[in-house]
Amino acid sequence: MQSERQKQMNNDPYQILGVPRTATQDEIKKAYRKLVKDLHPDLHPDDTDKHERFKAVSVAYGLLGDPETRRRFDAGEIDASGQERAERRYYHHYAGHEDGRRYDPGPGFGAAMDDDDLSDIFAQVFGGRTRGPGRTGFRHEFHARGQDLRYHLDIDFLDAVNGARNTVTMPDGRTLEIAVPPALRDGQTLRLRGKGAPGMGQGAPGDALITVSIKPHPVFTREGDDIAMELPITFDEAVLGAKVEVPTVSGSVSATIPKGASSGQRLRLRGKGIRHPDGRAGDQIVRLKIVLPKRIDAGMEDLARRWRDTAGFDPRADLWRMT
């Protein structure tokens, strides 16, 4: 059987996350994300041991991931499950009076205080509500809000931009459906009211806190409220100009490549960036990149040779003048 010390160590949220007590909040978050990805129930549907560890990791991060709950745990105000620690109070806590007299309980302590007095004291000690069933005894009822539980969710880039509905698997196997709002940022936390741990007595349940990681997109990147992308164009489109289809986060649009375009030149598509629920919207920045075919045929070589012999153009002339 495990010793009491071993049980405490197994319940220590720092040991569960594998971080020292001096770890920074960023180090705690990094350790949590790694463990979640390694232990997620979706990856190990039949491994009950990993399911339990996943649950323990979520509870541990619920304590340490929030600086205030971490402070309270370190100070001994709450235990490893997030519940309030009942402060031990003895008669001498009530011994001082304003007139300096010392309270002596004496042999008649039990008879000197009725059930209502005892209920008031226990309400002070435990922070809950008591009911006295009569002078033969009393019963104390705990009413405490449930603990907030933390989860991690990877979201596709376009779902984070445009909004979507998604699901996350909880440590107990339940799934939560999440309405992902548009314009969501990487690292943002969504709060689902009442979806955390159940409360004690008539206490309200806690909340579920979903921290989001946004997967990179092969074409688009986010720059504030703007969306950036690189658009390949052909040699002839750059020389002669053209109308081309350009993908955006909300569908394709037609854009004009100006005659004589160069690689690195930027086009701005107004209102095609991140769109907020209040109507604000960023732009899409399109960076042009001239791309030649992998195989250069004789006709293209001849065209380039004749142009070089007659043009006399040196794109590096300004570069030499600045050095």
C-alpha positions as CSV (number, residue, x, y, z in Angstrom):
1,M,0.0,0.0,0.0
2,Q,1.1,3.5,-0.7
3,S,2.3,5.6,2.2
4,E,0.6,8.9,3.0
5,R,3.6,10.8,1.7
6,Q,3.5,8.8,-1.6
7,K,-0.2,9.6,-2.0
8,Q,0.5,13.3,-1.5
9,M,3.3,13.2,-4.1
10,N,1.0,11.4,-6.6
11,N,-1.6,14.2,-6.1
12,D,1.0,17.0,-6.3
13,P,0.0,19.0,-9.4
14,Y,3.6,20.1,-9.9
15,Q,4.8,16.4,-10.1
16,I,1.8,15.5,-12.3
17,L,2.9,18.1,-14.9
18,G,6.5,17.3,-14.3
19,V,7.6,20.9,-13.5
20,P,9.4,22.3,-10.4
21,R,7.6,24.7,-8.0
22,T,9.7,27.5,-9.4
23,A,8.4,27.0,-12.9
24,T,7.1,30.0,-14.8
25,Q,3.5,30.1,-16.1
26,D,4.9,29.7,-19.6
27,E,6.8,26.5,-18.6
28,I,3.7,25.1,-16.9
29,K,1.6,25.8,-20.1
30,K,4.3,24.2,-22.3
31,A,4.4,21.1,-20.1
32,Y,0.6,20.8,-20.1
33,R,0.3,21.1,-23.9
34,K,2.9,18.4,-24.4
35,L,1.2,16.0,-21.9
36,V,-2.3,16.7,-23.5
37,K,-1.0,15.8,-26.9
38,D,0.7,12.6,-25.6
39,L,-2.2,11.4,-23.5
40,H,-5.4,12.6,-25.3
41,P,-8.2,9.9,-25.2
42,D,-8.7,10.2,-28.9
43,L,-5.2,8.8,-29.4
44,H,-5.6,6.1,-26.8
45,P,-9.3,5.0,-26.9
46,D,-8.7,1.8,-25.0
47,D,-5.9,2.8,-22.6
48,T,-7.6,3.5,-19.2
49,D,-4.3,4.3,-17.6
50,K,-3.6,7.2,-20.1
51,H,-7.3,8.3,-19.6
52,E,-6.7,8.7,-15.9
53,R,-3.4,10.5,-16.4
54,F,-5.1,12.8,-18.9
55,K,-7.7,13.6,-16.3
56,A,-5.1,14.2,-13.6
57,V,-3.1,16.5,-16.0
58,S,-6.3,18.5,-16.7
59,V,-7.0,18.9,-13.0
60,A,-3.4,19.8,-12.2
61,Y,-3.4,22.5,-14.9
62,G,-6.7,23.8,-13.6
63,L,-4.8,24.6,-10.4
64,L,-1.5,25.8,-11.8
65,G,-2.5,27.3,-15.1
66,D,-4.2,30.2,-13.4
67,P,-1.8,32.4,-11.4
68,E,-4.4,33.1,-8.7
69,T,-5.5,29.5,-8.1
70,R,-1.8,28.5,-8.1
71,R,-1.1,31.2,-5.5
72,R,-3.9,29.8,-3.3
73,F,-2.7,26.2,-3.7
74,D,0.9,27.2,-2.8
75,A,-0.4,29.1,0.2
76,G,-2.4,26.0,1.4
77,E,-5.8,27.7,0.9
78,I,-7.0,25.0,-1.5
79,D,-6.1,21.4,-1.8
80,A,-4.9,19.4,-4.9
81,S,-8.5,18.9,-6.0
82,G,-9.2,22.7,-5.9
83,Q,-11.4,22.5,-2.8
84,E,-11.2,25.0,0.0
85,R,-9.2,23.8,3.0
86,A,-11.2,24.1,6.2
87,E,-9.2,26.2,8.7
88,R,-8.8,24.5,12.1
89,R,-10.0,26.8,14.9
90,Y,-10.0,26.0,18.6
91,Y,-11.6,27.7,21.5
92,H,-8.7,30.1,22.0
93,H,-9.5,31.7,18.6
94,Y,-12.5,33.1,20.3
95,A,-10.8,33.8,23.7
96,G,-10.1,37.5,23.2
97,H,-12.7,40.1,24.0
98,E,-12.6,43.9,23.5
99,D,-12.5,44.4,27.3
100,G,-9.4,42.2,27.6
101,R,-11.2,39.4,29.4
102,R,-10.1,35.8,28.6
103,Y,-12.8,33.3,27.7
104,D,-12.6,30.1,29.7
105,P,-14.9,27.4,28.4
106,G,-15.0,25.6,31.8
107,P,-17.0,22.4,32.4
108,G,-20.3,23.9,31.2
109,F,-19.1,24.6,27.7
110,G,-21.7,22.2,26.1
111,A,-24.6,23.7,27.9
112,A,-23.5,27.3,27.7
113,M,-23.9,27.4,23.9
114,D,-27.1,26.4,22.1
115,D,-27.3,24.9,18.6
116,D,-27.6,28.3,16.9
117,D,-24.4,29.4,18.5
118,L,-22.6,26.3,17.2
119,S,-24.1,26.7,13.8
120,D,-22.7,30.3,13.6
121,I,-19.2,29.2,14.6
122,F,-19.2,26.4,12.0
123,A,-20.4,28.8,9.3
124,Q,-17.5,31.0,10.1
125,V,-15.0,28.1,10.0
126,F,-16.3,26.4,6.9
127,G,-17.9,29.2,5.0
128,G,-21.1,27.2,4.4
129,R,-24.6,26.9,5.8
130,T,-25.6,24.9,8.8
131,R,-28.9,23.5,10.0
132,G,-29.6,22.6,13.6
133,P,-32.0,19.6,13.9
134,G,-32.4,20.2,17.6
135,R,-30.4,20.3,20.8
136,T,-29.4,16.7,20.3
137,G,-26.9,17.7,17.6
138,F,-26.4,19.7,14.4
139,R,-25.6,19.0,10.7
140,H,-23.3,21.2,8.5
141,E,-24.0,21.4,4.8
142,F,-21.1,22.4,2.5
143,H,-22.0,24.6,-0.5
144,A,-19.0,25.3,-2.7
145,R,-18.7,26.2,-6.4
146,G,-17.2,23.4,-8.6
147,Q,-13.7,23.6,-9.8
148,D,-13.0,25.1,-13.3
149,L,-11.5,22.5,-15.6
150,R,-9.0,23.3,-18.3
151,Y,-8.8,21.7,-21.7
152,H,-6.7,22.2,-24.9
153,L,-8.1,22.2,-28.5
154,D,-6.3,22.4,-31.8
155,I,-8.4,24.3,-34.4
156,D,-8.0,24.6,-38.1
157,F,-6.9,28.0,-39.4
158,L,-10.0,28.7,-41.4
159,D,-12.3,27.6,-38.6
160,A,-10.6,30.1,-36.3
161,V,-10.9,32.9,-38.9
162,N,-14.5,32.2,-40.0
163,G,-16.0,30.5,-36.9
164,A,-17.2,26.9,-36.6
165,R,-18.6,24.3,-34.3
166,N,-16.1,21.9,-32.8
167,T,-15.9,19.2,-30.1
168,V,-13.4,18.5,-27.4
169,T,-13.1,15.2,-25.4
170,M,-13.2,15.6,-21.7
171,P,-11.1,13.5,-19.3
172,D,-14.2,11.5,-18.3
173,G,-15.0,10.6,-21.9
174,R,-17.8,13.1,-22.4
175,T,-17.6,15.4,-25.4
176,L,-18.4,19.1,-25.4
177,E,-19.6,20.9,-28.5
178,I,-18.0,24.3,-28.8
179,A,-19.1,27.2,-30.8
180,V,-15.9,28.7,-32.1
181,P,-16.4,32.4,-32.6
182,P,-14.9,34.1,-35.7
183,A,-11.6,36.1,-35.5
184,L,-10.3,33.7,-32.8
185,R,-6.6,34.2,-31.9
186,D,-4.0,31.6,-31.1
187,G,-3.8,31.0,-27.3
188,Q,-7.2,32.5,-26.6
189,T,-9.3,30.8,-23.9
190,L,-13.0,30.0,-24.4
191,R,-15.1,29.8,-21.2
192,L,-18.1,27.3,-21.2
193,R,-20.3,28.3,-18.2
194,G,-21.3,25.4,-16.0
195,K,-19.4,22.7,-17.9
196,G,-16.7,22.2,-15.3
197,A,-16.6,20.1,-12.1
198,P,-19.9,19.8,-10.2
199,G,-20.3,21.9,-7.1
200,M,-20.7,20.6,-3.5
201,G,-24.2,20.7,-2.0
202,Q,-26.1,23.4,-3.8
203,G,-23.0,25.0,-5.1
204,A,-22.9,25.9,-8.8
205,P,-20.8,23.8,-11.2
206,G,-17.5,25.3,-12.4
207,D,-16.7,26.3,-15.9
208,A,-14.7,24.6,-18.7
209,L,-11.8,26.7,-20.0
210,I,-10.8,25.7,-23.5
211,T,-7.3,27.0,-24.6
212,V,-7.0,27.1,-28.3
213,S,-4.0,26.4,-30.6
214,I,-4.5,27.3,-34.2
215,K,-3.0,25.0,-36.8
216,P,-0.8,26.7,-39.5
217,H,-2.3,27.0,-43.0
218,P,-0.3,26.1,-46.1
219,V,-1.3,29.3,-47.9
220,F,-2.5,31.9,-45.4
221,T,-0.9,33.5,-42.4
222,R,-2.4,36.1,-40.0
223,E,-0.8,39.5,-39.5
224,G,-3.0,41.3,-37.0
225,D,-6.4,41.6,-38.7
226,D,-4.8,41.1,-42.2
227,I,-4.4,37.9,-44.0
228,A,-1.1,37.5,-46.0
229,M,-0.3,35.1,-48.8
230,E,2.2,34.6,-51.6
231,L,0.7,34.4,-55.2
232,P,2.8,32.7,-57.9
233,I,2.5,34.4,-61.3
234,T,4.0,33.5,-64.7
235,F,6.6,35.4,-66.6
236,D,4.1,36.6,-69.2
237,E,1.6,37.6,-66.5
238,A,4.2,39.8,-64.9
239,V,5.2,41.4,-68.2
240,L,1.8,41.8,-69.8
241,G,-0.5,42.0,-66.8
242,A,-3.4,39.7,-66.3
243,K,-6.7,38.9,-64.5
244,V,-6.2,36.0,-62.1
245,E,-8.3,34.1,-59.5
246,V,-6.9,34.6,-56.0
247,P,-7.9,32.5,-53.0
248,T,-9.1,34.3,-49.8
249,V,-10.3,33.0,-46.4
250,S,-13.9,33.6,-47.6
251,G,-13.6,32.2,-51.2
252,S,-11.9,33.1,-54.4
253,V,-11.9,36.6,-56.0
254,S,-10.7,38.1,-59.3
255,A,-7.6,40.3,-59.0
256,T,-5.6,42.4,-61.6
257,I,-1.9,41.8,-62.0
258,P,-0.5,45.1,-63.2
259,K,1.7,45.2,-66.3
260,G,5.4,45.0,-65.4
261,A,4.8,43.4,-62.0
262,S,7.8,42.3,-60.0
263,S,8.3,39.6,-57.4
264,G,7.7,41.0,-53.9
265,Q,5.2,43.6,-55.2
266,R,2.1,43.7,-53.0
267,L,-1.6,43.8,-53.9
268,R,-4.2,44.7,-51.2
269,L,-7.7,43.2,-51.3
270,R,-9.8,45.4,-49.2
271,G,-12.1,43.7,-46.5
272,K,-10.8,40.2,-47.3
273,G,-8.9,39.7,-44.0
274,I,-10.2,38.9,-40.5
275,R,-13.8,39.9,-40.1
276,H,-15.1,40.6,-36.6
277,P,-18.7,40.1,-35.5
278,D,-19.1,43.9,-35.1
279,G,-18.4,44.4,-38.9
280,R,-14.7,45.4,-38.7
281,A,-12.5,43.7,-41.2
282,G,-8.9,43.6,-42.2
283,D,-7.5,43.2,-45.7
284,Q,-5.7,40.4,-47.6
285,I,-2.1,41.2,-48.6
286,V,-1.0,39.4,-51.8
287,R,2.7,39.2,-52.4
288,L,3.5,38.5,-56.0
289,K,6.2,35.9,-56.9
290,I,7.3,35.3,-60.5
291,V,7.7,31.6,-61.0
292,L,9.4,30.1,-64.1
293,P,8.6,26.6,-65.4
294,K,10.9,23.8,-64.2
295,R,11.8,23.1,-67.8
296,I,12.8,26.0,-70.0
297,D,12.2,25.3,-73.7
298,A,14.2,26.6,-76.7
299,G,11.6,29.2,-77.5
300,M,11.8,30.8,-74.1
301,E,15.6,30.7,-74.1
302,D,15.6,32.5,-77.6
303,L,13.1,35.1,-76.4
304,A,15.2,35.8,-73.3
305,R,18.4,36.0,-75.2
306,R,17.0,38.5,-77.7
307,W,15.6,40.6,-75.0
308,R,18.9,40.7,-73.1
309,D,20.8,41.7,-76.1
310,T,18.6,44.7,-76.8
311,A,17.2,45.9,-73.5
312,G,20.3,47.0,-71.6
313,F,18.4,46.7,-68.3
314,D,20.4,46.2,-65.1
315,P,18.1,45.6,-62.0
316,R,21.1,45.9,-59.7
317,A,22.3,49.3,-60.8
318,D,20.7,51.1,-57.8
319,L,22.2,48.5,-55.5
320,W,25.8,49.3,-56.5
321,R,25.2,53.0,-56.1
322,M,24.1,52.5,-52.5
323,T,27.2,50.6,-51.5
